[in-house]
Amino acid sequence: MYLAHVARRFGMTVLVAVLAISINFMIPRLMPGDPVEQQLNQLAATSGGQLGDVRAMADAYRARFGLDQPLWRQYLSYWSDIAHLDLGYSLANYPERVGETIRAALPWTVFLLGTATLASFAIGTLLGGLLVWPSAPRIVRWLGMPVVMLSAVPYFLLGIVLLFAFAILWKLFPAGGAYPFGAVPRWDGETALAVLHHAALPALSIVLASIGTWAIAMRGMVVGVLGEDYVTLAEAKGLPPRRIFLWYGLRNALLPQLTHLALTLSHVVSGAILVEVIFAYPGIGYRLYQAIHAKDYFVIQGIVLLLSVSIAATMFVLDLIYPLIDPRITGRRR
């Protein structure tokens, strides 16, 4: 039964991946304008019109990148390149390869989004449980509700407010970037402190906007646990309130929250686009914004492909783990 469940879920994952990759191929090509001519026109404008015949150069570059071929041939070439793990060249930063662009930006995004997501998950989950737990300190409810209300504020708007207050008005944090301008990142304590200093404001904007969402979800799940027999039995045994809350309340309400965490982490590779743009943070989201602005087909395809594959893989792993965690979840069709 479990093997049939695995095979069925694997087939669904492959189908989703094929559809996502096909849509990923088509969307950039539906964008108006010619990306090659746009790049050459921008280059001609900055060089004072010394490029010569831009149209002839554009034709040559289209042939170089395979953009002069019929759409169906481009589609087959796209699948062939994916099979060989070749994402092509960046149109805007030729001869830089798309893989190099992603490898340079991905660590910054994983660090920023991964840290912010895990921090907001831990704080929000604990806060959501305490908001409805009978023996929780009253101060938690006083402080909890304003924090929950922040979930209605977009994270990029919080980023703008934090940027103005702490980088422009009070100058406590840098206004942008991932490390000081002109510095060469090294594996040492000074660089680590500089990176943390630059990441503080964008991470804080994400955490403040996310805590409320995690807290609200956890609050509803803990409410359903309060009336369970095992909680009543633990209280009758005289167990410490902290142990009852953590092991009988929070633990048994945590499974849906972990599912949400896994899905959220699968989106980490896409970056927080608006936050990264506001703070000029050199992550995947900022590179995707630049690629869309420059109509850089291959960088857009590479980043969206990374996101699609990560989500499909995460869903597949969750489908495999669920029946092992909870035997009541099976792959049988009703």
Secondary structure, 3 states (H helix, E strand, C coil): CHHHHHHHHHHHHHHHHHHHHHHHHHHHHCCCCCHHHHHHHHHHHHCCCCCCCHHHHHHHHHHHHCCCCCHHHHHHHHHHHHHCCCCCECCCCCCCEHHHHHHHHHHHHHHHHHHHHHHHHHHHHHHHHHHHCCCCCHHHHHHHHHHHHHHHCCHHHHHHHHHHHHHHHCCCCCCCCCCCCCCCCCCCHHHHHHHHHHHHHHHHHHHHHHHHHHHHHHHHHHHHHHCCHHHHHHHHCCCCHHHHHHHHHHHHHCHHHHHHHHHHHHCHHHCCHHHHHHCCCCCHHHHHHHHHHHCCHHHHHHHHHHHHHHHHHHHHHHHHHHHHHCCCCCCCCC
